[in-house]
């Protein structure tokens, strides 16, 4: 998939730049053979603050996008997730966050499967649908706090 390929290239460039990358969207799009909006989509969807990245966009003079991989301790990373969850969270968002926690080494795949089950709509089926997202967020935050206490 093109988005995976673009993300892989950006990750490699970040690794070569010790976690810092400045790129020009048009230049990268020409090199890869795609439209610039595809580069923007990948950056916006995969290089998010929740995943440990800071993005700055500079306009004018050719403009560029600066991506910085934040170095955080595991507890800082978990606290970032805790805050990002907010007051409510949908099941799909929770799964995405959990996969990021696996990718960062905060949890293993067994913990991923257990958390997915606990946060699933079927596990919350006894709760009125309009309250599930809020309850899911509360449960997820408690999981994050438990992880922080165990580290």
N, C-alpha and C positions, 0 to 999 in steps of 0.2 A: 504494500500500500504506500502511496506517495507520502502521506503524512508521517508514517513510520520512518521512511527514508530521510525525510527532511529533519525530523527530530534526532535521528541518529547522527546526521552530519553536524547539527548544532551541538549535540553532546560532545562529539569528538573535538570540535573547535573550542568548546568550553574547557575540555580537558587539556588541550594544547596551550590554552591561555590561562591556566591555573584558576579556572572558575570565572573568568571575565572574558566577555566577547562583545565586540562592536561590529555590527554587520549592516550592510546596506541591502535592504529588501530587494530592490530591482536587480542589483548585481548578483545576489544569490539566486534569485528566480531565473535569471538568464543562464547562470552556470548549471542549474539543475534542469532547466527546461520546463518551467511551470509559470503560473501567473503570480505576481507579487502578493495577491490576497491569500494564496495558499500558504506562503511563508508567515503572513500575519496570523492566519488561523492556527497554525501549529504553535506559534509562540504564545498566542492568547490561551490556547487550550492545554498546552503541556508544560509550559514554563511559567507557572503561576506561583504566587506567594505561598499557597498551601503546599506546594511541592518544593519550596525552599529557594525560589528565584525572585530577584528584583528586576523589573523591566523599566527602562527609561527610553522614551522616544524623543529624538532631537530632530527638529524640523529645520528646513532651510539649508543652503550650502551643500546640497546633496543629501542631507539628513542621514541619520543612522539609528539603529536600535541597539541599545546597550543591555546586555543580559549579564547579571551577576548571580552566581550561585552562592547563597549565604551559607556560611559555616556555622552550624549551631550544635550545641550539646544535645544529647538525646532528650533531656528534660525541656530544654528550650523548644525543640522541635515538637514535642508532645504538647507543650503549652500553646504553641502556635495553632495546632490542630484544635485544641480545646476551645480557643477563642474563635476560630473559623467556623466551628459547628453552629454557633449562634443559638437562638431560641428554638429553632425547629430545623429538621433536616429530613429530606426525602430518602427513601431506601437507596435509590441509585447514587445519590451524592455520598451517602454513608459508605457504600461499597467502594466508590472511587477513593475516598479518604483511606479506607482500610487497605486498599491495594498500594497506596502511597506509603503507608506505614510498613507494609511488607518490603517494599522497594528500598526503604531507608534502613531496614534491619531492626525496626522497633518491635515488630511481632513476626512470628513465623507463620507458615501456611496453615498449621493446625489452629492457631489463635484466630487467623483470618476466617476460617470456616465456622468456628464457634461464634465469633462476633457477628458474622453475616446472618447466621441462624437466629441469634438473639435480637438482631435489629430488623429482621424481616417482617413484612406485612403479615405473614401467616402467624408469626409469634405474637404479634400485637392485635390479632383478630378480635379478641374480646374487648378491645378498647374502641370507642366510637371513632369512625374514620377521621373526623375533624380534629381529633386530639392525638392521633398516632405520630405525626411529625414532631410534635412537642415532646411527647413521651420518648420517642426514639432519640431525640437530641439529649434528653436528660440521662437516658441509659448510656448512650455513647460517651458523654462527658464523664460519667462515673467510671467507665472502662478506662478512659484516658488517665484519670486521677489514680486509679489502681496501678496502671503501668508506671506512672511517675513514682509512686511509692515503692515499687518493687525494684527500681533501678538504682 
